Every structure is written in C-alpha cells, then in structure tokens.
Amino acid sequence: MAEDACSFRLVVRTMHDEIELPDLLPGLTVSELCARAAGKVGWQSFQSLICFGESAFQPDSVITLKDAGLSEGDEVMLVQRPAFKTMEPGESRYNRSYYCIIHQAEEVGVGVVEIDFTLHGDMSAGKLQDPSRSRLIFGEDLARYRPRTWAAGSHKLGVNPTSHVYRHEDWEARIEGTLTFTGIPMGVELGFEFGMAGYSLLRLQMQTHDEQNPEEGDAK
C-alpha cells in the first residue's frame, strides 16, 4: 500500500518538446496520463498515444502506470495521430421513399463518434422514425448482426446515441442533424442502422487522414 502511495516523475517527449510530469501515482491509468501530457502540449487527448518501450497505449487505456512498468524518471513518447473519419459513406435505407443519408462520421473524443445525417420520407408509410433510436454496432455484435424488424423489435446490438442535435426537424419529410455516440472503439469496422426497425445496415470504414490519403506525403 505504501508503495502505491509514492508519487513519481515521468519525462514525456514529443517530436519537438520535452516536458516533465511530477506527482504521478502508480494507480493512475495510462488514459489519465495521456490526458495530462496532451493538455501540457496543447493536443487533443483522443488523438494522442503514449509509447513506452515496445508498447503503444491508446488514449482510452485503463492499464495503470504500475502495470505498464512505469516508474521514477522513465521517459515516454507522446505521439499525435489524425482523427478517424469517413465522408459520405452511403445510406441506411427503408425503401425508395424513406432513407437516411450519412454525410460524415468522425471521432471527436475518446470513444466518441459524431454522425451527421439527413433523413428523408414522404408520409407514404407515416411519419419519420426517431433518429435517437438508431444504433452504432461493432465487434461481436456486428459479426452476429441481423436486421431489426417490427415483429422482432430491438435485438439490443450496439449502442444508441447519447445525445442528438437537429438542425432541421420536420417529422413528415426531412430531419437533419448530428447523433453523438460514446464508448466506440476506433480502428475497427462500425455498422450504422437507422431508427427503430426496417432500415438497412450501413458499414462504416472509418480511417485516419493519413490512411485516406496514403500518397499525400509523396506528392512533392
């Protein structure tokens, strides 16, 4: 217990800076370390990785500094990466008249994804479904996905948005806005299914800017 209570200091390096972080406790998580270090150099924590030895820790890592093998005077590298993003990936569709266009899906925080959408309908099948009932599906849930139907109801796969903002709200014709999802892993395939039931699954291949433009650095 006494050992865990002893604070220590780490040296954090970037490509251009070197800073010291004092008063760290062994029970602190790598995620908390990443947030502190990123704040010191003016970076977004969700775009920052902590590298130590041969290990690279993601900004949501819950491993403790003690378990990561970090102790007094150790040096770690803070590496910045672009946010994961996809532009105009497609639609989640019910039929020819009812469909949801996804304009953009973007990582905006640790495990946080915002999806910009426009929903269309024409009242031929009634009012538009509730966008806040949409789901973002990943991992094992995506592997065993099957479409939700009105008869089966929700299969509780994936997660619903934690918040939403509507910039245009006409439940008989068109809704535009942004859905925010939390607890989303990065670097894996995601599936977006609009509404409560009946809409198709849209697979999202979110990539960093470097992955989307692999030859950009060689343009010159």
N, C-alpha and C positions, 0 to 999 in steps of 0.2 A: 504493500500500500504506500509506504514512504517513497519507494522508487517511482511510482506513478505520479506522486505529487511534486516531484522535482522538475522544475522548468528548465528548458534548454534553448539554445540559439541555433538557427539554420542560416546558411548563406544561400540566397536564391539568385541565379544568374539567368539573364536573357541574352539575346544576341548582342544587345547594346548596353545593358545595365547590370549592375550587381547591387543587391540590397541585402540587409540583414533583418531577420525576423526573430526578435527576442521573445522570451516569456512564453514559449510553446510547451504544452504538456503532452506527455506520451499518449494520453487518451484522446487527443484531438484527432479528428478524421482528416484524411487527405483532401476531402471536399472542402473542409473549413480552411485548411492550409492554402489550397488553391485560391479560394475567395480572398483571403488576406493578401496573398502575394499579387494576385491580379489587380486588386484595389490599389496597391502601392505603385504599380507601374501604369495604372490607368487603362487596364484592359477589362473586357467583359469576362467574368469568371467562367461562363459556359463555353467560351472559346479558348480556354487555357488548359494545358496539360502539364502535370508535374512528372518529370523524368528523373529517375534515380537508379544508377547502375544500368541494368538491362531492362528495367521495368518502366512503363509509361502508364500513369494513372489518369483515368478520366475524371472530369470535374465533379461527377456525382459519386465518386468512390467513397464507400463508408469504412474502408480499412483504416485502422488507427496508425498514427505515426510510429508507435512502438512495433506494431505488427509488420509495418513496412520496412522496419530495420533502421529507422532514422534516429539519430542521437546527436548530442552536442557537437557543433562545428561542422556537421555534414553539409555538403553542397548539393543542391538540386538544380535542375534546369527547368525553367518555365517556358513552355513553347506555345505560341499562339497559332490557332487554326481557323480557317474560314467557317462560317455557319453553314449548316446543312440546309439545302433549299431545292425546290423544284418549281418551275414556271409552266403554267398552262398544261398540266399533266392529263387533263381529259374531263370526263363527266361520270357522275353517278346517276343512272337513268332509270325511270319507272316505265315510261313509254314514250311515244313520239312527242307528246304534249307536255309531259312532266319530267323535268331533268334538272340536275344541279351541276353547273359548270364550276370547276375548281380553277381559280386563276393563279393561286400561289399557295404553297405550303412552306413555311420557314421556321427554323429553330430560332427562338428569341430569348431563351433562358435555359437553365439546367433542366433538361427533361421537358421543356415547354415548346409546343408547336402551335403556331397560328395558321389557320386556313382561311383564305379569302375566297368567297364564293358568290355566285348569283344563282338563285333558284327560280325556275320558270314553271308556269302552269296556266291553264285556260278555263278552269272550272268544269271541264267535261267530266272529271272524276271528283269534283268537290274542291274544297279549299286546300291550300298547300299544307304539307306535313310540317311538323315543328322541327326546325333545324337543330335545336338543342337536344333532340333525341338521336342525333347522328352518332356514329361510333368510329373511333380510330382503333384498328386491330393490328396486332403484331405478335411475333413469337409463336408459341404453340397454338394460341387462339387463331392465328392466321392460317396455320397449317391444317386445322380442323374446321375451318370456316365453311358454313353453308348458308345460303340466303335466308334472311328472315322473312317469314310470311305472316299474314294477318292471323292465320289459324294457329301457327306455332308461337307467335309473339316473339319476345326478345329471348335470344339464346345467351344473353349476358356475356358475349365475347367482346373483348376490347374494353375501351373506356368512353364515356360520354364527355363532352366538353365541360369544363369547369366554369366557363363564362362565355358570353357572346355579346356582340355589338351589331346592331342592324343600322345600316346607313339608308336603306330604303325598305319600307315594310308595308307591302300590300299583299295580304294573305289570299287574295283571289287571283293574282297574276305574277307578282315578282317580289322576291326578297333578296336584298344584297347585304352582305356583312362579313364579319370575321368570327370564327369559332376558335376558342383557345383550349388546348388540351394539355394536361400535365401528367408527369410520370411516364413520358415517352422515351424509349431508348433511341439513340442515334446510331447511324451506320447499319441499320437493318431495314428490310422491306416493311413498309406500312401499307395497310389497306383502309380505305375510307368508304363507309357505307352511309348514305344519307338517310335521315328520317327514321321512322318507326319500323317500316317494313316495305318490301316490294322493290326497293331501289337496288341497282347493280353495285357490285364492289369495284372500286377504282384502286388499283395498286399504285403506290407512290414510291418511286425510286429517288429518294432524297440524297443529294450529293453536295459536297463542298464545291466552292467556286473553282478550285484547282482541278477537281475531278470532272467538272462540266467543261472546262477549257484546258485540257492537258497540254496543248501545244502553244498556249498563250505566251508562256515564258520563253519560247524559242522563236517568237515572231520576228525578232530582230536578228 
